[in-house]
Amino acid sequence: MEEEEEAIGYLDKVLEDEDDSEPGTPTSPVSPFSAGEKGERDAGKGLEMRKLVLSGFLASEEIYINQLEALLLPMKPLKATATTSQPVLTLQQIETIFYKIQDIYEIHKEFYDSLCPKVQQWDSNVTMGHLFQKLASQLGVYKAFVDNYKIALETAEKCSQSNYQFQKISEELKVKGPKDSKESHTSVTMEALLYKPIDRVTRSTLVLHDLLKHTPADHPDYPLLQDALRISQNFLSSINEDIDPRRTAVTTPKGETRQLVKDGFLVELSEGSRKLRHVFLFTDVLLCAKLKKAAVGKHQQYDCKWYVPLADLVFPSPEESEHCPQVHVIPDHELEDMKMKISTIKSEMQKEKANKGQSRAIERLKKKMFENEFWLLLNSPAIPFRIHNRNGKSYLFLLSSDYERSEWREAIQRLQKKDLQAFVLSSVELQVLTGSCFKLRTVHNIPVTSNKDDDESPGLYGFLHVIVHSAKGFKQSANLYCTLEVDSFGYFVSKAKTRVFRDTTEPQWNEEFEIELEGSQSLRILCYEKCYDKTKLNKDNNEIVDKIMGKGQIQLDPQAVQTKNWHMDVIEMNGIKVEFSMKFTSRDMSLKRTPSKKQTGVFGVKISVVTKRERSKVPYIVRQCIEEVEKRGIEEVGIYRISGVATDIQALKAVFDANNKDILVMLSDMDINAIAGTLKLYFRELPEPLLTDRLYPAFMEGIALSDPAAKENCMMHLLRSLPDPNLITFLFLLEHLKRVAEKEPINKMSLHNLATVFGPTLLRPSEGESKAHLTLASDIWSHDVMAQVQVLLYYLQHPPISFTELKRNTLYFSTDV
């Protein structure tokens, strides 16, 4: 398919300077083109992206036509038998099942036959908007198909149950493979093929989006494609009107003599599902409530789900907890996906406000953000907080922060020191107590950022560097460690953990951590005594059995924190003083790559220079760190996510830079998180990203393509376009990360987690390139970083990619339509 290779000529031209540059000379990020040339170049690039989109769509259109052919194939023989004495199906049944399939086939065959020669004989004057406009104008046939779809499926299912011959036919329809495919046929069920036309309308709409994005506004196709997109979107919305009414929630009346000590929103695991509850701790009772629906004009009320008198309340020990329901933990990649959606919506809202957009549009975005944040709030907690009533019933809350769990437990235990009586509330007493909750509550809003006022601080985005120095004030020797928690998306999560300092009253950790902040406003430090008693260890992975010795919290004041110098502080907690230092690096500062002034080491030196000097395909540092992680760190919980000690990472950096002969000895003795941190640091300090500055815009555009076949073409071509040292190193790292993800049940690192850690490290442009991308800190996260994560995730989820196959193939076509 030589003509296909010409389709991506623009991307090849971009690379011509790469091979001519001297080894070790950083290529200038400044465009060598004049403004006029640059405009022409951008227009040319848009047309080449159109070719990529169209060639991918054409390949999937061929597959779709083959699927429709496979569906039509049994129709003629079935019709022929319908008039015999032994019909398989009646004519009415055949008409119902295959309704409008012939018409749809003819429409797409004509479209394909018209589009194919235009794509194969591509030049800048090619127009095809009229073809898409005509295709969109024939969507009435699809409307008829969609209206009949449900009854067609039901008829096919009934006929399969009553007729064995038809069942055999409908279970294995043979679909012809694409012209260039090795597979001649694949077997597909009739039910799956009947869904294809519905799926196809969505696919065509996505392709129109992609084409418009890469079609200049003054191109003759532009208005035609706009018209086709408008028709397609109107059609889609007419068949997708499944309104999801939002449940209204809220509360009511008078106070009462009992004093409210603490209240807040907690997630309860009830009958196997997560429910958001408002929990009220009174002086003698813990009450769990939910907001009731209120009729118009009526007061809002709480509905009591259960209560436990504090005299009857006990906290089950870990051994007793074994009989409690196990916690179903939501996979990290689902949580990360939701965070990305929320960040995108935030960014859209900021743009609407900046452009003084319509208040209705802003309200719609706010509502969507609330729904997504609510889902995150409900599904992210995983630390069990168990409550038991002596009279038999147990309850399970899930929290995201051990600090929060400790606060609830301590508040209850303080009240239990008083002389409390057991009691049973009458229905009237319970009604009065529940009614008082609305007036007495101190927490009014669900803790999501969409509930914040516009003038509230958005929090910090960037990296907080914290050194945990030491602690004093322990009365007796113990095995001690600290954890650090920060808030993001409305809840706190644990971000770092020091090593255990054994048998001491004055631990000296002196460990440095780099913590990513996502709209954070507070830092919490918790000090624990490590439990080594195996009888107390719970089977539940999320149970924390270590004893909290003290805990404290400080506000992250943007003015105080945002300095280049370390700021030293002390948190006092329960008679214990923990000494720590911190400094903050904003996202725009952390986006800088600094080339090394010396060319002798490996950090900050171009990868082509290092591989040429070493006479290797993959830099020695990459091979050694990966080998060590696979040897003894592949089952380490949070590998690549947990911060290594900064001083250890700097020590490893120094020995690799000096090519010290003691590297291997040092690696074998070093903490595995420090080795993982060294590998990340190496890629982060490359003078330009592994996937290169000049291809960065193309990666961003490729990952944004909606059509899978076009995306496949583009993403594979971009890999082929990388310099060999970059490509071979990337593929080497890719296979390693896949092996790490295979151990996800043990190490908790999914492909998505690894993409989140490595995506920005491998793609983030060097300083000169990134200046054009910098806006608000939260914008950077939601747009650039989100796309960088998605690029790496695309390759991680892709079947194995070999260097030789990649270089041999000119185009990849997806067969998954």
NUMIGU-559127 format. One record per residue (C-alpha): x, y, z. Coordinates in steps of 0.25 Angstrom, whole numbers, plus 5000, padded with zeros to 4 digits. Last residue first. Layout:
<nodes>
XYZ
...
</nodes>
This chain:
<nodes>
493949925058
495049845063
495949815050
496849935053
497749965041
499249985043
500050055032
501450045026
501849915033
503349875033
503849975043
502749935053
502949795050
504449805053
504249885066
503249795072
501849845077
501149755087
499649775087
499249915091
498749945105
500150005109
500250085095
498850145098
499150165113
500450245108
499650345100
498450355110
499450395121
500050505112
498650545108
498250565123
499550635126
499350735115
497850765117
497450745132
498750765138
499150885130
497750945132
497850935147
499151015147
498551125139
499151145125
500451085120
500451015106
501251115098
502351115109
502450955107
503250955095
504351045101
504350975114
504450835109
503150765105
502450665115
502450535107
503150425115
503050485129
501650525127
501150385123
502050315134
501250325147
499850335140
500150225130
500650135142
499350155149
498550125137
499350005134
498949955148
499849965160
499249905172
500549825175
499949685178
498649685169
499349775159
500449675156
500249675141
500349825142
501849815145
502049725133
501249825124
502249935130
503449855126
502849835112
502649985110
504050015116
504749935105
503749995094
504150135099
505650095099
505550045085
504750165080
505650265086
506950205081
506350185067
505950325065
504350335066
503550335053
503150195054
502550225067
501750335061
501250245049
500750145060
499950255067
499350315053
498950185047
498350135060
497650265063
497050265049
496550125051
495950155065
495150285060
495150385071
496450455069
496950525081
498150425083
498650465069
498550615072
499350615085
500350515078
500550605066
500750725076
501850645083
502550605071
503550715070
503850715085
504250565086
503550435090
504650415100
504450565105
505550665102
506750705111
506550565118
506250605133
504950535134
505350415128
506550395138
505650445149
504650325147
505850225146
506450285159
505050275166
504950125163
506250105169
505850185181
504650105182
505449985182
506250025195
507750005191
508649895194
508649825181
508749955174
509949995181
510649865178
510349885163
510750025163
512150005170
512950025157
512450165157
511950225143
512150365149
510750395145
510150265149
510850275163
510350425165
508850385161
508950265171
509350365182
508250465178
507150355178
507650315192
507550455197
506150475191
505550345198
504750275188
503350325186
502150225185
501550225171
502750145163
502450025171
501150045179
501149905186
502449835183
502249715175
503149755163
504149805173
505149695175
505749645161
504749725152
505149855159
506649815158
506549785143
505749915141
506849995148
507949925141
507449935127
506950085128
508350125134
509050055123
508350135112
507650045102
508250005088
509650005093
511050055088
511150125102
511550265095
510550245084
509450205094
509750325103
509850425091
508550375085
507850385099
508150535100
508850575113
508150625125
508550505134
509550415126
510850475130
512050525121
511350625113
511350745123
510450855123
509250765125
507950805119
506850855128
505450805126
504350905132
502950855135
503150855150
503251015149
501951025142
501350925152
501651005164
502850955173
502550955188
503550945199
503450865212
504250845225
503850745236
503950735252
502950645259
502650675273
501950575282
501050625294
499750575286
500150645274
501050765272
501450795257
502750865255
503250945243
504350975234
504151045221
505151005210
505551115200
504951145186
503751205192
502251165189
501951115203
501651245211
500751305200
500051185196
499651145210
499650995212
498850985225
499450895235
498950765241
499350675253
499350525257
499950445269
500250305273
499350235263
499450085266
499749995254
498549915250
498149975237
497149895230
497249915215
497749775212
496649705219
497249575225
497549655238
498849655245
498649645260
499149495261
500449535253
500949635264
501849725257
501049855259
501749985255
501550095264
500950215256
501150365254
500150435245
500450555237
499350635230
499550745219
498450835215
497950915203
498150825191
497650855177
498350735172
499650735179
500750625175
501650595187
503150585186
503750525198
504950545206
505450455218
506150505230
505650385238
506250415252
505350345262
505450395277
504850295286
505450175279
505350025276
505250025261
505150145252
504150095241
504350155228
503550275224
502150275217
501550355206
500250395199
499150355208
497850415203
496850525208
495550565201
494950675193
495550645180
496950655186
497350665201
498750625206
499250515215
500650485220
501050355228
502050345239
502850225245
503150175259
503650045265
503550075280
504350125292
503550185303
503050325307
503050375293
503250535293
504150555281
504050535265
505050545254
505350605240
504150575231
504650655218
503450695209
503450745195
502050785190
501850775175
500850845167
499450895168
499050965181
497650995185
496551065178
496351165189
494951205191
494451325183
493551235174
492851175186
493151025188
492050915185
492750875172
493950845181
493250725187
493050705202
491550685202
490950815208
490450855222
491450805231
491150865245
489750795247
488850855258
487650895250
487550785241
487950675252
486750725261
485750645253
486550515255
486450535270
484950575270
484650455261
485450365270
484750415282
483450385275
483750245271
484250215285
485750215287
486350095294
487450115305
488750075310
489350175321
490650255320
491550295331
492550365324
493850305318
492950265306
492950415301
494450415299
494350275292
493350335282
494250455279
495450365278
494850275268
494350385259
495650455259
496450325256
495550295244
495850435239
497350415241
497250285234
496750345222
495950295210
494850245219
493850125217
492750105228
492349965233
491149935242
490949815252
489749775259
489749685271
489249745284
490649795287
490549885275
491749885266
492449995258
493449965247
494350065240
494950005228
495950085219
495450075204
494950215201
494950245186
493550205181
492550295188
493450425187
493750385173
492350375169
491950505176
493050575168
492450515155
491050565158
491550695164
492350725151
491150695142
490350795150
491450895150
491550875134
490050895133
490051015142
491251075133
490451055120
489151115126
490051235131
490451265117
491851295115
492651415120
493851365112
494651355125
493451285131
493251185120
494751155120
494851135134
493651035133
494250955122
495550945131
494750895142
493950795133
495350745128
495850725142
494550645146
494750555134
496150535138
495850505152
494750405147
495850325139
496750325151
495650255159
495350155149
496850125147
497050105162
496049985162
494850005172
495149925185
494049825189
494149825204
493949685211
492649675219
492949655234
493349515239
494849545239
494549675247
494549595260
496049565258
496349715255
495649755268
494249805267
493949945272
492849945282
491550025284
490549985294
490750105304
490950195292
489450165288
489450115274
488550175263
488050125250
487550175236
486950305241
486250385230
486650535230
485650645226
485450755216
484350845220
483150845211
482850945199
483050845189
483150705195
484450665201
485250545198
485950495210
487450515214
488150395220
488350365234
489350295244
489150325258
490250305269
489750325283
490050375297
490650515295
490250525280
491050475268
490250495255
490650425242
490150475229
490150355220
490650325205
490250185201
491250085196
490649945192
490749805198
489549815207
490049945213
491449985212
491350125218
492150245212
492250365222
491750505222
492050585235
491550605249
492250635263
491850665277
490350695276
489750715290
488550645294
487450755299
486750765286
486750845273
485550865264
485250835249
485750775235
486550715222
487050685207
487150605194
486550615180
486850495171
487250535157
486350485146
487150415135
486550445122
486750335111
486650425099
487750345090
486950335077
486650475075
488050515080
488750435070
487850485059
488150635063
489650595064
489650535050
488950655043
489850755050
491050675046
490650665031
490450815031
491750845037
492350745027
491750815015
492150955021
493650905022
493750835009
494050955001
495250985010
495251125016
495051075030
496250985029
495950835031
496650765042
495650785053
494450765043
495050635039
495150585054
493750625057
493150565045
493950435049
493250435062
491850455055
492150335046
492550245058
491250285065
490450245053
491250115052
490850065066
489350065062
489749995049
490649885056
489549845066
488949745057
490349685055
490449645069
489049575070
489449505057
490649445064
492049465058
493049365052
494249425045
494749405031
495949415022
496949455034
498249505028
497649645026
497949725014
496649715007
495849725020
495249595026
493949535021
492949515032
492349375034
491049365042
491149265053
490049265064
488949315054
489049195045
489149085056
487949155063
487149165049
487249005048
486948985062
485549055061
484749095073
485849155082
486549225070
485249275065
484949345078
486249405079
486149455064
484749515067
485249585080
486449645073
485649695061
484549755071
485649835078
486249885065
484949925058
485050075062
486550065060
486450015046
485350125042
486250235048
487450165040
486750185027
486450335031
487950345032
488050365017
488350515018
489550485026
490150395015
489850505005
490650605014
491750515015
491850495000
491750644998
492950665008
493850584999
494750684992
496150654987
496950784984
498150754993
498450624987
497950474989
497850374979
497550264988
496650344997
495850394985
495750254979
495150194992
494150304995
493150274983
493150124985
493050135000
491850234999
491150134989
491450014997
490950095010
489550135004
489349994997
489649925011
488650015018
487549985008
487849835009
487849835025
486549915025
485749805032
486549675033
485849615046
484449675043
484449635028
484949495031
483849475042
482749525032
483249435021
483149315031
484449245036
485049115034
483949075024
483648925021
482548925011
483249025002
482949175001
483849215013
484949125008
485349224997
485249345007
486249275016
487149245004
487149395001
487349445015
488549355019
489549445012
488949585017
489549585031
490949545025
490849655014
490549755026
491749705033
492649715020
492049865018
492449895032
493849835030
494049925018
493550045026
494650015036
495750025026
495050145020
495050215033
496550195035
496850245022
495950365024
496550405038
497950385032
497650465020
496950575029
498250585037
499050605024
498050725020
498250785034
499850775033
499750845019
498950955026
499950965037
501150965027
500451075019
500351155031
501751125036
502251175022
501551305023
502051325038
503451285034
503951145036
505151095045
504151075057
504951105070
505050975078
506550965075
507150835074
508050805086
509450775080
509950645087
510150565074
510150665062
508850695055
508550625042
507650515047
506650605054
506650705043
505750615034
504750585045
503650685042
503750635027
503250495032
502050555039
501650625026
501850505017
500750435024
499850405013
501050375004
501150245012
499650205008
500050214993
501050104995
500050005000
</nodes>
